[in-house]
Amino acid sequence: MEEWIVDASCGRIRGRKTENGYEFLGIPYGMAERFRAPKPVVWDGIRDCVSYGPKAMQPSFLGVKPRDADLYVVGSEDCLNLNVWTKCPDEKARLPVAVYVHGGAFQVGSNSAPERAGDRFMEEDAMVFVSVNYRLGVLGFLQLGEEYGTDYAGSGNNGIKDLLLAVRWVRDHISAFGGDPENITLLGISAGAKAIASLLTLPEFQQVCRRVILESGAMQSFRGKKTADQVTHRYLRYLPEEASLLTLSGEELIQAQAALCGVEGSTCFFGPVLDGELFDSGWKRRWQEGARWKGAAVIGSGRWELSPLAGKPAFTENREQVLEDLFGTHSEIAWNHYRKLEAEGKDQEEAWAEVLSDFMYRYYSDELANQLYREENPVWCYSFEYPPACHGMGFHFLMGQWSLPSFGVTEEKRAEASRISSCLRAGIRRFILTGNPETPELSWEPYRGENKMIFDQSPHMEVRRRDTLTGFPEEVFSKEEDIL
């Protein structure tokens, strides 16, 4: 493939021309000492960016919960890199820009999954696609101010600071790749969507991003400082006595993290912290008073986010413990809802799946959509309901991954699944290009408080007056009691 060089203000970058456009892989956007905030990087000469950079250090296993037999550590602490795919690396092109933030419970994932490469997503549309790595798990979200002093008071938000630096990098440098810095859309699934939603609370973000696409994530991952401290205390119990987090190897830190997360509620331990530095508990009040992000949004979730887990023995044999691991001190609220659904005649598995799906994901997506709509932002909502409509399935269809074995698409359903995937992909790409997801094949109406696009066997608009269980606190996980 032909080499191609762009001149960005951070330094010259060598990528390559491909059959579908141009790609620049593994571009460093920052550097950081362990548990410290990131800093931008610049360089002299030409930087070769023709292969993916290191992923964030993380445990490697199937799923989020580790299995002792196949646990090992992958990635690097030097992971702050991003990839750029573009149709036209000319400053005059001013193409719309999409920035993809991966999910993975703030513990796993990367920007180097081939099935989510930018050229594959863009197809023939003229745009720029960026995918970002950020620090995960204890290296990105462990709150250490209480243990190590004021120099580390903001460590619980380092992963979010990484993303903020990456988005600033896109704003400042994307024109060198043909992108329009005034037309940036952030796109995320699960933890990626939650991370983007946290950025919406920062005044600066209004100047950086005008559109967001969020599946299965909103503001529910904010953790109070006391909760974050309790997670830290619990984590430290898995380290050798008198060990220093600053001198242990990265592998030792991640092994201990995997031990901490060896429960069914491990998906809730990490995320942005209301530390009083980057985020604080007053963000909701400021939103209500008008100091809020304004822009266009597409917000969705799967109809049965956690249905694959609802029938598994680990989730059914000790429901109360699972709820405590997932929701902490909020577990009683979830338990009462579960009992109420049982009393209304729903079988145990259906009631269990509804409680877990709504209080982990769907309720918060709906709340954010309603908030943005009330503030007169253009919003489009969807519910992905093609069976089994589980967590992340809509995003996989968006990325053209409808044939994954876990979704059970049979040979006779392949054409149907491919059509739904193409329909969703076209709508989302249209939103990135124009700010409106409606296409000739998809009559997707703006949200009016009750209407959603339903992606099932035949995508259609539907009025849903009460789509989720309600009445849960603003954050999913709280651990306020003293566990020492």
Secondary structure, 3 states (H helix, E strand, C coil): CCEEEEEECCEEEEEEEECCEEEEEEEECEECCCCCCCEECCCCCEEECECCCCCECEEECCCCCCCHHHCEEECECCCCEEEEEECCCCCCCCEEEEEEECCCCCCCCCCCCHHHCHHHHHCCCCCEEEEECCCCHHHHHCCCHHHHCHHHCCHHHHHHHHHHHHHHHHHHHHHHHCEEEEEEEEEEECHHHHHHHHHCCCHHHHHCCCEEEEECCCCCCCEEHHHHHHHHHHHHCCCCCCCCCCCCCHHHHHHHHHHHCCCCCHHHCCCCEECCCCCCCCHHHHHHCCCCCCCEEEEEEECCCCHHHHCCHHHHCCHHHHHHHHHECCHHHHHHHHHHHHHCCCCHHHHHHHHHHHHHHHHHHHHHHHHHHHCCCCEEEEEECCCCCCCCHHHHHHCCCCCCHHHCCCHHHHHHHHHHHHHHHHHHHHHHHHCCCCECCECCCCCCCCEEEEECCCCEEEECCCCCCCCCCCCCCECCCCCC
